């Protein structure tokens, strides 16, 4: 099967099925920030870290249950909601989308906790690093934007020649060290 309207329709159908978890997830996300602000003000950073870990476990359990349901019954649900023959055999797409949704939900409490503790730069660095890492893993050869040039400049690297992550990732690289410093600072603060 190649691109076009059929593939777009299949992807939209898979996305709509995975979106069944959204009301629960977004409802939970809506209480995270107020809960984290209250925890930070009343109990401090270490309590915020513990609360974020607990909430990540709760979200992980909920989303793991949803993931298993999609894994076991995704194809059947797809056929029930979209009875056309072109929608058959796309359970693998459902599983990948459900897994991505689960991973994103598990990581959300950590991101909200970092932003609550006024460490939003760490969240931005992690997101940018993840996007760049995925970009480099896919082998795309796309012009590097000014954001990456500013990350490369302090390390005297030409991003257009070396790629956005050369020298910025891996053990001892500058990128993980920067994000790790923000996260460590959050954990060590009292």
SULLINLIN-V113073 format. One record per backbone hydrogen bond with DSSP energy under -0.5 kcal/mol. CO is the residue of the C=O (numbers start at 1). NH is the residue of the N-H. Records with the same first field share a line. If there is no record, write none. Layout:
CO: NH  NH
//
This chain:
4: 8
5: 9
6: 10
7: 11
8: 12
9: 13
10: 14
11: 15
12: 16
13: 17
14: 18
15: 19
17: 20
18: 21
19: 22
21: 25
22: 26
23: 27
24: 28
25: 29
26: 30
27: 31
28: 31  32
29: 32  33
31: 35
32: 36
33: 37
34: 38
35: 39
36: 40
37: 41
38: 42
39: 43  44
40: 44
44: 48
45: 49
46: 50
47: 51
48: 52
49: 53
50: 54
51: 55
52: 56
53: 57
54: 58
55: 59
56: 60
57: 61
58: 62
59: 63
60: 64
61: 65
62: 66
63: 67
64: 68
65: 69
66: 70
67: 71
68: 72
69: 73
70: 74
73: 77
74: 78
75: 79
76: 80
77: 81
78: 82
84: 87
85: 88
87: 90
90: 94
91: 95
92: 96
93: 97
94: 98
95: 99
96: 100
97: 101
98: 102
99: 103
100: 104
101: 105
102: 106
103: 107
104: 108
105: 109
107: 111
108: 112
109: 113
110: 114
111: 115
112: 116
113: 117
114: 119
115: 118
119: 122  123
120: 124
121: 125
122: 126
123: 127
124: 128
125: 129
126: 130
127: 131
128: 132
129: 133
130: 134
131: 135
132: 136
133: 137
134: 138
135: 139  140
136: 139
140: 142
145: 149
146: 150
147: 151
148: 152
149: 153
150: 154
152: 155  157
153: 156
157: 159
158: 161  162
159: 163
163: 166
165: 168  169
167: 174
168: 175  176
170: 173
173: 177
174: 178
175: 179
176: 180
177: 181
178: 182
179: 183
180: 184
181: 185
182: 186
183: 187
184: 188
185: 189
//
